[in-house]
Amino acid sequence: MSEKRTGAQILCEALIMNGVDTMFGIPGGAIMPFYHAMWEYRSDLRHILCRHEQGAGHAAEGFARSTGRIGVCIGTSGPGTTNLVTPIADAWMDSTPMLAICGQVSSTVLGKDAFQETDITGITMPITKHNYLVKNINDIAYVVKEAIHIATTGRYGPVLVDITKDALQASAVPDYSKKIFLPGYRPTVTGSKKQIKAALSLMLKSKKPVLMIGNGVMMSDASAEIRVFAERYKIPVITTLHALGAFPEDHDLSLGMPGMHGWVHVNRAIQEADFLMNIGGRFDDRVTGKASTFAPIAKIVHVDIDPSEIGKNIEVEIPIVGDARIVTLSLLEEEPEEKLVAEFHKNAAEWLTYIRELQTKHQHKQQYLNRPDTSTMMPHDVYAALTKQMNTRGNYRVVTDVGQHQMWAAQLLDWYKPRTHITSGGAGTMGFAVPAALGVAVAHPEDTVWAIAGDGGFQMTNQEMIVVIQENIKNMKIAIINNGFLGMVRQWQELFEGKRYSGTPLTSPNFQMLAEAYGWTGITVESVDQIDAAIDRAYATDGPVLIDFRVEREVNVFPMVPQNKSIGEMITE
Amino acid sequence: MKIHTLVVLVQDHPGVLNRAVSMFRRRGYNIASLVVGHTETPGVSRMTIVVESENVEQVVKQLYRLVEVLKISDVTEDPVVDREMVLVKLHVTGQHRAEIVALTEVFTAKIVDVAQNTMVIEMTGGPAKVDNFIDVIRPFGIKEMMRTGRITMVRGGKGHSGAELIDQAAE
């Protein structure tokens, strides 16, 4: 490697050396040298041309969340990079490993309000784990290595690298060997042995224990270890939105999702538990409800790789800083007295029986199926059919958008495998589903990837459908839960604002025709009896299919915890 | 609100001050004073941050999330040397000149500029002493004033050198 390369060639080689093989982006003036060089490396570095940088960013997120590998997106200077801001913020909130590569104007005009100049490092400082402005060709190789290292270690997150055009155009002999030097960045991955022992002995003293798992379990691939731990101690398991699939929902110990649209029995279990161990969740307000009322009796153990999450929202008895998988392995190494474990099993079994009674009484997954007018198509009918077909056919992944359809998907589909449920949780970004599903479909050509979106969110990013055609992607399907409203806002207006539907009724184009215009197969479903045939057809079609499910318009997501209330106070109808 | 003094060692990179200040702003923490400067170790800058917070532990943890932050110490309860400098320009007429000269001597301050109707005084001391000095000379008529903010160093052997942190990481 003693030959001279351009900065852009060095960028390509550094990306490949650090494990990147797929990127999503759009070219433009400042980033053009990178695109020029990329052509030479195309057999190792696949570039997928998106239609809007927001789409490229979400596609990179979908790629990253479904694989655990870094997702890479590219934008040119100015609007190209400001369009990446939303997915970067989304990746920040959901701890998604992402690398955003941005073109910047030449260093000679930087700071002079040049054409398409934007201070993107300044803009993204609060929503990236770290970011860089690279003005010197000799920094490119090292910065790429360091950026990917930061994004994919500790608590994952987005890192942005902004490179000036003249640095990309310059020539130099690259040095890829420089070792990573980060004196201020040493994530703690191994939990304190002492704290782990203390946590376990606290757990064994409890009579009503619950284990709550979050995004950290998914990100660290700790599902198998969590299962062994849960089974050894027979402790009931609660899965937050981002942990759906990390513990199989048909398992004897699985309780399901907590929080604002979690199940009554799950929230009641939390409120009555005398012990709660949260592994890899961050006690988001959508999980805790009013934080001061959350799990009032429980002694809480919090395992998180980010020390700042511990004690931020919920005060805890025992903090453990570490990687979810490594801490779970350490928990499994402990060998407490058999007598204690037997006593714990006995109590946990009684407790679980009690929770199951609550569940039987309160969990009505398909309550709307018992409606008087059978011709009405409820969203629930669609989800019931989808989950049945997905389970029968296997190998599926689901990407949801944000709103009612997202909560129904979380509640009504069955989640068995890690990284099969991908959604925008923390940021709640409408428009996430279609482009993120594109990223998932690229990463997993063997799986059928379903984007489920509302009619509102779908229209925010549906332009990415044409990318599926251009890239010849066959394994993506879209289900629109079309109720003619920005449904979740409408629901709040109905319940809390006297049904003043201000700004929520939504007119949409004919989605079937839109799909066909994009070269997709489009299907419209208007009644219950058409649902199964439509899904059958979607599966039978070798190529992308969109189904527009025109469901009953004013249906609410229940159960529900009103804003700033305790999760013990749920509205159930 | 409790007042805390934090000594923060950071990598001397462009933007590092911006990152730190931006974190305080967006999380709603109140900075009473912030001073940043070079240290004995090349590549390491040092900040003395005085912050008002009920939950300083969160402030410290959030600061640690910044990749370029090397070490944070809350020295609020430690024996420290605290210093701040102030430059004061006074409007001075002949009749008060002697009195002001006497006061500067009492406060071991220095007169660094004398003009026909003005005087500039440089004074260094602990924050309380600086406050006191300003109160005493205010009646004479302050035309301009600038305080530097506080810099802090722990007394005795316990210290905050960046050299060790840099060496460890380089290995």
Interface residues (C-beta under 8 A of the other chain):
Chain A: T121 G122 M125 P126 K129 H130 L133 I150 F181 L182 P183 G184 Y185 D306 P307 S308 G311 K312
Chain B: V10 Q11 P14 G15 N18 R19 S22 M23 R26 E57 Q58 K61 Q62 Y64 R65 L66 V67 E68 V69 L70 L165 I166 Q168 A169 A170
